[in-house]
Amino acid sequence: MCGFCEDAFKVYDRLMKQYGDRIGLNILFNVSPYNLEEENSRIAQKVIEIYGKDPKIAYKALRDWFYNRNFTDWINIYGHPKDENELIILKNQYQWIRTNDINYSPVTIVGQNYFPKKYDIEDLPMFMEFLLSMDFSQKNGPIVRKAQ
């Protein structure tokens, strides 16, 4: 939800527009599920809540956040989180991130491999045709994977 994540999201967003149904995008939120007064935690919880009802609107909510980054405006549009069920998902994501020793964000995982740190996230589009030629058919693992 930070500025670094903003840059990464904008790259992912361009890739989603360019490659459409050829790629999939899974986003895990590296925010604390234990301090729900933090803006980032509240946004993540609300996006997960929206996703349960309509993934396209959830994606739009993420786009609105990363392209505007004004908490008050965002909350006025999407509202405060209402359902506690999303906390389970947020806690599971947080635990997965901790278990896998991910201590920073954003992290881009292609298939089951971290996108190399020696490359900037802006370099990811240069690798897309090559990556699309690979088989990333494992479900629920990758952040960027071949769409099924």
C-alpha angles and dihedrals in degrees: 000000000000131000092270089053089048091061092047093047091052090054091049090047092053090049092050090052093046100043100029112179093002091083137038130209127210117186124198118192116229094201131118115264088195100064105052093170089075112100093226092054092048092050092048092048091049093048090052089049091051091045090059088060102034125356092198092057089046090054090049089051090054091048090050090051097047095043096045107018096195110137097198093050092045094050090047089058101039103022133222120305110271106175123073092201091083089063089071090056092044091049091049091051091047091050092048090051092049093044090053092049094242103161101168140039148267100036118177116205118190111195101324096326132092114243101250115264090222087073125068116234086245086067093062095089090060089063099044100098090049092046092049089055089060124083112245096164098143108116125235095001111091129062093208112030142149108279116244 
